[in-house]
């Protein structure tokens, strides 16, 4: 029993280490090809919108056919798994 619990904890910790969420900024968005370039720290990721899950600031999924695009400079939180972006969450805009 204890071995199973320890094995489960180790697997969960490994899974969390592999999937990292980081804050980034949209550098550019091409409406024609539905691709975005997102800068996270020193790295840039080119993402095809149909290949990732898009979430609103409240966390609700936005279907790809309803997604209207990004504006340059939009702040997002991205989930990176194995060097690929798997999820993009829009961050709420700060009011001045």
Biopython code that builds the backbone (N, CA, C, O; Angstrom):
import numpy as np
from Bio.PDB.StructureBuilder import StructureBuilder

atoms = [
    (1, "UNK", "N", (0.826, -1.191, 0.000)),
    (1, "UNK", "CA", (0.000, 0.000, 0.000)),
    (1, "UNK", "C", (0.874, 1.261, 0.000)),
    (1, "UNK", "O", (0.638, 2.191, -0.771)),
    (2, "UNK", "N", (1.860, 1.275, 0.854)),
    (2, "UNK", "CA", (2.739, 2.437, 0.947)),
    (2, "UNK", "C", (3.537, 2.621, -0.342)),
    (2, "UNK", "O", (3.789, 3.749, -0.765)),
    (3, "UNK", "N", (3.932, 1.514, -0.962)),
    (3, "UNK", "CA", (4.665, 1.605, -2.230)),
    (3, "UNK", "C", (3.808, 2.232, -3.324)),
    (3, "UNK", "O", (4.301, 3.034, -4.117)),
    (4, "UNK", "N", (2.547, 1.873, -3.369)),
    (4, "UNK", "CA", (1.651, 2.428, -4.370)),
    (4, "UNK", "C", (1.479, 3.931, -4.173)),
    (4, "UNK", "O", (1.484, 4.693, -5.139)),
    (5, "UNK", "N", (1.329, 4.346, -2.937)),
    (5, "UNK", "CA", (1.162, 5.761, -2.642)),
    (5, "UNK", "C", (2.428, 6.528, -3.022)),
    (5, "UNK", "O", (2.342, 7.589, -3.640)),
    (6, "UNK", "N", (3.586, 6.014, -2.665)),
    (6, "UNK", "CA", (4.842, 6.672, -3.001)),
    (6, "UNK", "C", (5.059, 6.726, -4.517)),
    (6, "UNK", "O", (5.510, 7.739, -5.052)),
    (7, "UNK", "N", (4.737, 5.644, -5.188)),
    (7, "UNK", "CA", (4.883, 5.614, -6.640)),
    (7, "UNK", "C", (3.960, 6.650, -7.293)),
    (7, "UNK", "O", (4.363, 7.324, -8.241)),
    (8, "UNK", "N", (2.749, 6.779, -6.802)),
    (8, "UNK", "CA", (1.801, 7.757, -7.326)),
    (8, "UNK", "C", (2.311, 9.177, -7.112)),
    (8, "UNK", "O", (2.217, 10.012, -8.012)),
    (9, "UNK", "N", (2.846, 9.455, -5.936)),
    (9, "UNK", "CA", (3.380, 10.783, -5.636)),
    (9, "UNK", "C", (4.557, 11.110, -6.552)),
    (9, "UNK", "O", (4.656, 12.231, -7.052)),
    (10, "UNK", "N", (5.435, 10.159, -6.773)),
    (10, "UNK", "CA", (6.588, 10.385, -7.648)),
    (10, "UNK", "C", (6.134, 10.670, -9.078)),
    (10, "UNK", "O", (6.661, 11.574, -9.726)),
    (11, "UNK", "N", (5.176, 9.918, -9.565)),
    (11, "UNK", "CA", (4.666, 10.126, -10.925)),
    (11, "UNK", "C", (4.010, 11.499, -11.042)),
    (11, "UNK", "O", (4.212, 12.190, -12.040)),
    (12, "UNK", "N", (3.241, 11.902, -10.057)),
    (12, "UNK", "CA", (2.598, 13.215, -10.097)),
    (12, "UNK", "C", (3.624, 14.341, -10.065)),
    (12, "UNK", "O", (3.481, 15.329, -10.786)),
    (13, "UNK", "N", (4.646, 14.206, -9.245)),
    (13, "UNK", "CA", (5.690, 15.231, -9.196)),
    (13, "UNK", "C", (6.428, 15.328, -10.526)),
    (13, "UNK", "O", (6.765, 16.427, -10.967)),
    (14, "UNK", "N", (6.679, 14.207, -11.159)),
    (14, "UNK", "CA", (7.341, 14.197, -12.449)),
    (14, "UNK", "C", (6.465, 14.873, -13.506)),
    (14, "UNK", "O", (6.958, 15.647, -14.327)),
    (15, "UNK", "N", (5.173, 14.576, -13.480)),
    (15, "UNK", "CA", (4.248, 15.166, -14.443)),
    (15, "UNK", "C", (4.175, 16.678, -14.268)),
    (15, "UNK", "O", (4.108, 17.411, -15.254)),
    (16, "UNK", "N", (4.186, 17.148, -13.039)),
    (16, "UNK", "CA", (4.149, 18.589, -12.786)),
    (16, "UNK", "C", (5.437, 19.238, -13.268)),
    (16, "UNK", "O", (5.402, 20.346, -13.803)),
    (17, "UNK", "N", (6.552, 18.585, -13.094)),
    (17, "UNK", "CA", (7.832, 19.146, -13.538)),
    (17, "UNK", "C", (7.908, 19.232, -15.057)),
    (17, "UNK", "O", (8.539, 20.144, -15.591)),
    (18, "UNK", "N", (7.281, 18.303, -15.756)),
    (18, "UNK", "CA", (7.316, 18.290, -17.215)),
    (18, "UNK", "C", (6.423, 19.390, -17.785)),
    (18, "UNK", "O", (6.797, 20.042, -18.760)),
    (19, "UNK", "N", (5.261, 19.604, -17.196)),
    (19, "UNK", "CA", (4.318, 20.621, -17.664)),
    (19, "UNK", "C", (4.510, 21.884, -16.845)),
    (19, "UNK", "O", (4.147, 21.929, -15.669)),
    (20, "UNK", "N", (5.073, 22.898, -17.458)),
    (20, "UNK", "CA", (5.309, 24.146, -16.760)),
    (20, "UNK", "C", (4.435, 25.247, -17.341)),
    (20, "UNK", "O", (4.280, 25.359, -18.557)),
    (21, "UNK", "N", (3.869, 26.055, -16.454)),
    (21, "UNK", "CA", (3.103, 27.209, -16.894)),
    (21, "UNK", "C", (3.950, 28.452, -16.659)),
    (21, "UNK", "O", (4.555, 28.610, -15.598)),
    (22, "UNK", "N", (3.988, 29.325, -17.649)),
    (22, "UNK", "CA", (4.779, 30.537, -17.542)),
    (22, "UNK", "C", (4.033, 31.694, -18.183)),
    (22, "UNK", "O", (3.223, 31.502, -19.089)),
    (23, "UNK", "N", (4.315, 32.887, -17.704)),
    (23, "UNK", "CA", (3.686, 34.078, -18.255)),
    (23, "UNK", "C", (4.477, 34.556, -19.462)),
    (23, "UNK", "O", (5.708, 34.580, -19.445)),
    (24, "UNK", "N", (3.760, 34.933, -20.501)),
    (24, "UNK", "CA", (4.407, 35.401, -21.717)),
    (24, "UNK", "C", (3.636, 36.532, -22.359)),
    (24, "UNK", "O", (2.602, 36.965, -21.851)),
    (25, "UNK", "N", (4.154, 37.009, -23.490)),
    (25, "UNK", "CA", (3.548, 38.114, -24.229)),
    (25, "UNK", "C", (3.456, 37.717, -25.698)),
    (25, "UNK", "O", (4.385, 37.125, -26.247)),
    (26, "UNK", "N", (2.338, 38.043, -26.328)),
    (26, "UNK", "CA", (2.169, 37.768, -27.747)),
    (26, "UNK", "C", (2.999, 38.783, -28.532)),
    (26, "UNK", "O", (2.736, 39.985, -28.481)),
    (27, "UNK", "N", (4.005, 38.286, -29.258)),
    (27, "UNK", "CA", (4.858, 39.158, -30.076)),
    (27, "UNK", "C", (4.188, 39.515, -31.391)),
    (27, "UNK", "O", (4.253, 40.658, -31.843)),
    (28, "UNK", "N", (3.537, 38.520, -32.005)),
    (28, "UNK", "CA", (2.834, 38.776, -33.264)),
    (28, "UNK", "C", (1.750, 37.726, -33.456)),
    (28, "UNK", "O", (1.792, 36.643, -32.872)),
    (29, "UNK", "N", (0.774, 38.081, -34.298)),
    (29, "UNK", "CA", (-0.320, 37.166, -34.617)),
    (29, "UNK", "C", (-0.672, 37.340, -36.091)),
    (29, "UNK", "O", (-0.909, 38.455, -36.554)),
    (30, "UNK", "N", (-0.702, 36.234, -36.817)),
    (30, "UNK", "CA", (-1.055, 36.242, -38.228)),
    (30, "UNK", "C", (-2.458, 35.658, -38.367)),
    (30, "UNK", "O", (-2.665, 34.460, -38.177)),
    (31, "UNK", "N", (-3.410, 36.514, -38.700)),
    (31, "UNK", "CA", (-4.806, 36.091, -38.792)),
    (31, "UNK", "C", (-5.035, 35.111, -39.942)),
    (31, "UNK", "O", (-5.877, 34.219, -39.836)),
    (32, "UNK", "N", (-4.290, 35.272, -41.040)),
    (32, "UNK", "CA", (-4.466, 34.405, -42.206)),
    (32, "UNK", "C", (-4.056, 32.965, -41.930)),
    (32, "UNK", "O", (-4.776, 32.032, -42.285)),
    (33, "UNK", "N", (-2.905, 32.785, -41.301)),
    (33, "UNK", "CA", (-2.411, 31.429, -41.023)),
    (33, "UNK", "C", (-2.794, 30.936, -39.638)),
    (33, "UNK", "O", (-2.509, 29.790, -39.290)),
    (34, "UNK", "N", (-3.445, 31.795, -38.831)),
    (34, "UNK", "CA", (-3.854, 31.436, -37.472)),
    (34, "UNK", "C", (-2.662, 30.989, -36.624)),
    (34, "UNK", "O", (-2.750, 30.006, -35.888)),
    (35, "UNK", "N", (-1.547, 31.718, -36.732)),
    (35, "UNK", "CA", (-0.373, 31.405, -35.921)),
    (35, "UNK", "C", (-0.001, 32.617, -35.080)),
    (35, "UNK", "O", (-0.188, 33.765, -35.484)),
    (36, "UNK", "N", (0.526, 32.327, -33.910)),
    (36, "UNK", "CA", (0.962, 33.381, -32.994)),
    (36, "UNK", "C", (2.392, 33.089, -32.572)),
    (36, "UNK", "O", (2.798, 31.932, -32.463)),
    (37, "UNK", "N", (3.142, 34.146, -32.337)),
    (37, "UNK", "CA", (4.479, 34.026, -31.773)),
    (37, "UNK", "C", (4.388, 34.572, -30.357)),
    (37, "UNK", "O", (4.033, 35.731, -30.146)),
    (38, "UNK", "N", (4.715, 33.719, -29.389)),
    (38, "UNK", "CA", (4.615, 34.089, -27.981)),
    (38, "UNK", "C", (6.005, 34.052, -27.371)),
    (38, "UNK", "O", (6.728, 33.063, -27.492)),
    (39, "UNK", "N", (6.364, 35.136, -26.719)),
    (39, "UNK", "CA", (7.679, 35.237, -26.087)),
    (39, "UNK", "C", (7.519, 34.981, -24.596)),
    (39, "UNK", "O", (6.761, 35.661, -23.905)),
    (40, "UNK", "N", (8.259, 33.977, -24.118)),
    (40, "UNK", "CA", (8.277, 33.623, -22.702)),
    (40, "UNK", "C", (9.726, 33.708, -22.255)),
    (40, "UNK", "O", (10.542, 32.853, -22.600)),
    (41, "UNK", "N", (10.042, 34.739, -21.488)),
    (41, "UNK", "CA", (11.434, 34.936, -21.081)),
    (41, "UNK", "C", (12.297, 35.192, -22.302)),
    (41, "UNK", "O", (12.036, 36.122, -23.065)),
    (42, "UNK", "N", (13.331, 34.369, -22.494)),
    (42, "UNK", "CA", (14.219, 34.496, -23.647)),
    (42, "UNK", "C", (13.781, 33.650, -24.830)),
    (42, "UNK", "O", (14.354, 33.766, -25.914)),
    (43, "UNK", "N", (12.780, 32.802, -24.645)),
    (43, "UNK", "CA", (12.351, 31.881, -25.703)),
    (43, "UNK", "C", (11.135, 32.418, -26.434)),
    (43, "UNK", "O", (10.301, 33.122, -25.864)),
    (44, "UNK", "N", (11.053, 32.071, -27.709)),
    (44, "UNK", "CA", (9.877, 32.382, -28.513)),
    (44, "UNK", "C", (9.271, 31.077, -29.023)),
    (44, "UNK", "O", (9.984, 30.190, -29.493)),
    (45, "UNK", "N", (7.958, 30.974, -28.924)),
    (45, "UNK", "CA", (7.233, 29.800, -29.394)),
    (45, "UNK", "C", (6.282, 30.225, -30.501)),
    (45, "UNK", "O", (5.517, 31.174, -30.335)),
    (46, "UNK", "N", (6.327, 29.527, -31.627)),
    (46, "UNK", "CA", (5.371, 29.742, -32.705)),
    (46, "UNK", "C", (4.278, 28.698, -32.543)),
    (46, "UNK", "O", (4.547, 27.497, -32.497)),
    (47, "UNK", "N", (3.044, 29.173, -32.456)),
    (47, "UNK", "CA", (1.925, 28.305, -32.108)),
    (47, "UNK", "C", (0.831, 28.427, -33.159)),
    (47, "UNK", "O", (0.447, 29.532, -33.542)),
    (48, "UNK", "N", (0.336, 27.292, -33.619)),
    (48, "UNK", "CA", (-0.836, 27.268, -34.506)),
    (48, "UNK", "C", (-2.062, 27.146, -33.594)),
    (48, "UNK", "O", (-2.140, 26.228, -32.777)),
    (49, "UNK", "N", (-3.004, 28.057, -33.732)),
    (49, "UNK", "CA", (-4.148, 28.152, -32.827)),
    (49, "UNK", "C", (-4.960, 26.860, -32.784)),
    (49, "UNK", "O", (-5.467, 26.496, -31.723)),
    (50, "UNK", "N", (-5.095, 26.168, -33.892)),
    (50, "UNK", "CA", (-5.881, 24.928, -33.910)),
    (50, "UNK", "C", (-5.205, 23.792, -33.137)),
    (50, "UNK", "O", (-5.851, 22.792, -32.821)),
    (51, "UNK", "N", (-3.905, 23.938, -32.828)),
    (51, "UNK", "CA", (-3.170, 22.879, -32.136)),
    (51, "UNK", "C", (-3.122, 23.046, -30.625)),
    (51, "UNK", "O", (-2.610, 22.167, -29.932)),
    (52, "UNK", "N", (-3.645, 24.160, -30.092)),
    (52, "UNK", "CA", (-3.580, 24.414, -28.656)),
    (52, "UNK", "C", (-4.963, 24.700, -28.100)),
    (52, "UNK", "O", (-5.900, 25.008, -28.835)),
    (53, "UNK", "N", (-5.065, 24.593, -26.797)),
    (53, "UNK", "CA", (-6.303, 24.905, -26.099)),
    (53, "UNK", "C", (-6.223, 26.368, -25.654)),
    (53, "UNK", "O", (-5.249, 26.767, -25.015)),
    (54, "UNK", "N", (-7.236, 27.165, -25.987)),
    (54, "UNK", "CA", (-7.282, 28.572, -25.616)),
    (54, "UNK", "C", (-8.294, 28.726, -24.482)),
    (54, "UNK", "O", (-9.415, 28.222, -24.565)),
    (55, "UNK", "N", (-7.885, 29.431, -23.416)),
    (55, "UNK", "CA", (-8.765, 29.669, -22.283)),
    (55, "UNK", "C", (-8.966, 31.161, -22.064)),
    (55, "UNK", "O", (-8.054, 31.958, -22.286)),
    (56, "UNK", "N", (-10.160, 31.533, -21.632)),
    (56, "UNK", "CA", (-10.454, 32.922, -21.292)),
    (56, "UNK", "C", (-9.788, 33.240, -19.951)),
    (56, "UNK", "O", (-9.282, 32.335, -19.287)),
    (57, "UNK", "N", (-9.781, 34.517, -19.542)),
    (57, "UNK", "CA", (-9.213, 34.849, -18.233)),
    (57, "UNK", "C", (-9.898, 34.133, -17.068)),
    (57, "UNK", "O", (-9.285, 33.925, -16.021)),
    (58, "UNK", "N", (-11.166, 33.757, -17.246)),
    (58, "UNK", "CA", (-11.883, 33.023, -16.196)),
    (58, "UNK", "C", (-11.620, 31.527, -16.240)),
    (58, "UNK", "O", (-12.029, 30.799, -15.335)),
    (59, "UNK", "N", (-10.935, 31.056, -17.293)),
    (59, "UNK", "CA", (-10.596, 29.642, -17.398)),
    (59, "UNK", "C", (-11.531, 28.823, -18.257)),
    (59, "UNK", "O", (-11.376, 27.605, -18.341)),
    (60, "UNK", "N", (-12.497, 29.456, -18.898)),
    (60, "UNK", "CA", (-13.404, 28.703, -19.760)),
    (60, "UNK", "C", (-12.797, 28.557, -21.155)),
    (60, "UNK", "O", (-12.210, 29.507, -21.672)),
    (61, "UNK", "N", (-12.929, 27.391, -21.763)),
    (61, "UNK", "CA", (-12.354, 27.163, -23.096)),
    (61, "UNK", "C", (-13.018, 28.039, -24.160)),
    (61, "UNK", "O", (-14.226, 28.275, -24.118)),
    (62, "UNK", "N", (-12.220, 28.513, -25.107)),
    (62, "UNK", "CA", (-12.710, 29.278, -26.250)),
    (62, "UNK", "C", (-12.544, 28.391, -27.482)),
    (62, "UNK", "O", (-11.419, 28.033, -27.830)),
    (63, "UNK", "N", (-13.646, 28.029, -28.150)),
    (63, "UNK", "CA", (-13.533, 27.197, -29.356)),
    (63, "UNK", "C", (-12.736, 27.912, -30.437)),
    (63, "UNK", "O", (-12.799, 29.136, -30.552)),
    (64, "UNK", "N", (-11.991, 27.157, -31.225)),
    (64, "UNK", "CA", (-11.136, 27.730, -32.267)),
    (64, "UNK", "C", (-11.945, 28.540, -33.276)),
    (64, "UNK", "O", (-11.458, 29.553, -33.778)),
    (65, "UNK", "N", (-13.172, 28.113, -33.584)),
    (65, "UNK", "CA", (-13.976, 28.849, -34.566)),
    (65, "UNK", "C", (-14.529, 30.161, -34.002)),
    (65, "UNK", "O", (-14.929, 31.032, -34.775)),
    (66, "UNK", "N", (-14.561, 30.321, -32.688)),
    (66, "UNK", "CA", (-15.051, 31.560, -32.058)),
    (66, "UNK", "C", (-13.905, 32.494, -31.670)),
    (66, "UNK", "O", (-14.135, 33.645, -31.302)),
    (67, "UNK", "N", (-12.673, 31.994, -31.755)),
    (67, "UNK", "CA", (-11.514, 32.792, -31.346)),
    (67, "UNK", "C", (-11.255, 33.898, -32.362)),
    (67, "UNK", "O", (-11.162, 33.633, -33.561)),
    (68, "UNK", "N", (-11.137, 35.146, -31.882)),
    (68, "UNK", "CA", (-10.992, 36.294, -32.775)),
    (68, "UNK", "C", (-9.552, 36.729, -32.976)),
    (68, "UNK", "O", (-9.280, 37.567, -33.835)),
    (69, "UNK", "N", (-8.632, 36.185, -32.215)),
    (69, "UNK", "CA", (-7.229, 36.523, -32.412)),
    (69, "UNK", "C", (-6.628, 37.269, -31.237)),
    (69, "UNK", "O", (-7.312, 37.627, -30.278)),
    (70, "UNK", "N", (-5.324, 37.492, -31.342)),
    (70, "UNK", "CA", (-4.571, 38.202, -30.319)),
    (70, "UNK", "C", (-4.188, 39.578, -30.823)),
    (70, "UNK", "O", (-4.045, 39.800, -32.025)),
    (71, "UNK", "N", (-4.026, 40.488, -29.900)),
    (71, "UNK", "CA", (-3.408, 41.769, -30.209)),
    (71, "UNK", "C", (-1.958, 41.674, -29.772)),
    (71, "UNK", "O", (-1.638, 40.979, -28.808)),
    (72, "UNK", "N", (-1.091, 42.364, -30.471)),
    (72, "UNK", "CA", (0.319, 42.361, -30.105)),
    (72, "UNK", "C", (0.445, 42.948, -28.697)),
    (72, "UNK", "O", (-0.143, 43.985, -28.391)),
    (73, "UNK", "N", (1.214, 42.276, -27.856)),
    (73, "UNK", "CA", (1.426, 42.727, -26.488)),
    (73, "UNK", "C", (0.458, 42.130, -25.477)),
    (73, "UNK", "O", (0.545, 42.432, -24.287)),
    (74, "UNK", "N", (-0.468, 41.284, -25.935)),
    (74, "UNK", "CA", (-1.404, 40.639, -25.030)),
    (74, "UNK", "C", (-0.643, 39.724, -24.080)),
    (74, "UNK", "O", (0.190, 38.927, -24.512)),
    (75, "UNK", "N", (-0.930, 39.839, -22.786)),
    (75, "UNK", "CA", (-0.275, 38.982, -21.793)),
    (75, "UNK", "C", (-1.058, 37.680, -21.671)),
    (75, "UNK", "O", (-2.283, 37.675, -21.551)),
    (76, "UNK", "N", (-0.319, 36.587, -21.706)),
    (76, "UNK", "CA", (-0.915, 35.256, -21.640)),
    (76, "UNK", "C", (-0.113, 34.381, -20.684)),
    (76, "UNK", "O", (1.035, 34.677, -20.352)),
    (77, "UNK", "N", (-0.739, 33.318, -20.261)),
    (77, "UNK", "CA", (-0.048, 32.276, -19.499)),
    (77, "UNK", "C", (-0.050, 31.040, -20.374)),
    (77, "UNK", "O", (-1.108, 30.581, -20.805)),
    (78, "UNK", "N", (1.128, 30.500, -20.638)),
    (78, "UNK", "CA", (1.230, 29.338, -21.514)),
    (78, "UNK", "C", (1.658, 28.118, -20.716)),
    (78, "UNK", "O", (2.431, 28.220, -19.763)),
    (79, "UNK", "N", (1.148, 26.972, -21.116)),
    (79, "UNK", "CA", (1.577, 25.699, -20.552)),
    (79, "UNK", "C", (2.450, 25.022, -21.588)),
    (79, "UNK", "O", (2.024, 24.763, -22.714)),
    (80, "UNK", "N", (3.684, 24.741, -21.187)),
    (80, "UNK", "CA", (4.655, 24.122, -22.089)),
    (80, "UNK", "C", (4.873, 22.686, -21.640)),
    (80, "UNK", "O", (5.186, 22.428, -20.477)),
    (81, "UNK", "N", (4.707, 21.759, -22.566)),
    (81, "UNK", "CA", (4.890, 20.336, -22.276)),
    (81, "UNK", "C", (5.845, 19.765, -23.310)),
    (81, "UNK", "O", (5.509, 19.673, -24.491)),
    (82, "UNK", "N", (7.027, 19.386, -22.867)),
    (82, "UNK", "CA", (8.012, 18.797, -23.769)),
    (82, "UNK", "C", (8.493, 19.762, -24.836)),
    (82, "UNK", "O", (8.804, 19.336, -25.948)),
    (83, "UNK", "N", (8.563, 21.047, -24.530)),
    (83, "UNK", "CA", (9.046, 22.036, -25.486)),
    (83, "UNK", "C", (7.986, 22.580, -26.427)),
    (83, "UNK", "O", (8.289, 23.410, -27.285)),
    (84, "UNK", "N", (6.729, 22.120, -26.278)),
    (84, "UNK", "CA", (5.626, 22.592, -27.118)),
    (84, "UNK", "C", (4.573, 23.250, -26.247)),
    (84, "UNK", "O", (4.293, 22.793, -25.139)),
    (85, "UNK", "N", (3.996, 24.322, -26.753)),
    (85, "UNK", "CA", (2.894, 24.984, -26.053)),
    (85, "UNK", "C", (1.637, 24.156, -26.265)),
    (85, "UNK", "O", (1.275, 23.844, -27.399)),
    (86, "UNK", "N", (0.966, 23.797, -25.159)),
    (86, "UNK", "CA", (-0.246, 22.992, -25.247)),
    (86, "UNK", "C", (-1.497, 23.770, -24.865)),
    (86, "UNK", "O", (-2.610, 23.392, -25.228)),
    (87, "UNK", "N", (-1.301, 24.879, -24.117)),
    (87, "UNK", "CA", (-2.453, 25.639, -23.636)),
    (87, "UNK", "C", (-2.070, 27.107, -23.501)),
    (87, "UNK", "O", (-0.969, 27.433, -23.058)),
    (88, "UNK", "N", (-2.987, 27.987, -23.888)),
    (88, "UNK", "CA", (-2.781, 29.422, -23.749)),
    (88, "UNK", "C", (-3.978, 29.978, -22.978)),
    (88, "UNK", "O", (-5.130, 29.806, -23.376)),
    (89, "UNK", "N", (-3.675, 30.644, -21.869)),
    (89, "UNK", "CA", (-4.735, 31.287, -21.081)),
    (89, "UNK", "C", (-4.526, 32.789, -21.151)),
    (89, "UNK", "O", (-3.455, 33.301, -20.825)),
    (90, "UNK", "N", (-5.572, 33.488, -21.583)),
    (90, "UNK", "CA", (-5.520, 34.943, -21.630)),
    (90, "UNK", "C", (-5.532, 35.472, -20.213)),
    (90, "UNK", "O", (-6.309, 35.000, -19.383)),
    (91, "UNK", "N", (-4.681, 36.446, -19.922)),
    (91, "UNK", "CA", (-4.649, 37.051, -18.598)),
    (91, "UNK", "C", (-5.532, 38.292, -18.602)),
    (91, "UNK", "O", (-5.630, 38.978, -19.619)),
    (92, "UNK", "N", (-6.175, 38.585, -17.473)),
    (92, "UNK", "CA", (-7.038, 39.769, -17.441)),
    (92, "UNK", "C", (-6.241, 41.043, -17.651)),
    (92, "UNK", "O", (-5.109, 41.165, -17.181)),
    (93, "UNK", "N", (-6.839, 41.992, -18.360)),
    (93, "UNK", "CA", (-6.170, 43.275, -18.617)),
    (93, "UNK", "C", (-6.180, 44.084, -17.326)),
    (93, "UNK", "O", (-7.182, 44.131, -16.613)),
    (94, "UNK", "N", (-5.058, 44.713, -17.042)),
    (94, "UNK", "CA", (-4.962, 45.538, -15.845)),
    (94, "UNK", "C", (-5.563, 46.899, -16.137)),
    (94, "UNK", "O", (-5.295, 47.500, -17.178)),
    (95, "UNK", "N", (-6.370, 47.374, -15.221)),
    (95, "UNK", "CA", (-6.985, 48.690, -15.384)),
    (95, "UNK", "C", (-6.033, 49.738, -14.825)),
    (95, "UNK", "O", (-5.458, 49.548, -13.753)),
    (96, "UNK", "N", (-5.863, 50.845, -15.548)),
    (96, "UNK", "CA", (-4.928, 51.877, -15.077)),
    (96, "UNK", "C", (-5.424, 52.610, -13.861)),
    (96, "UNK", "O", (-4.742, 53.503, -13.357)),
]
sb = StructureBuilder()
sb.init_structure("model")
sb.init_model(0)
sb.init_chain("A")
sb.init_seg("    ")
for serial, (resi, resn, name, xyz) in enumerate(atoms, 1):
    if name == "N":
        sb.init_residue(resn, " ", resi, " ")
    sb.init_atom(name, np.array(xyz, "f"), 0.0, 1.0, " ", f" {name:<3s}", serial, name[0])
structure = sb.get_structure()
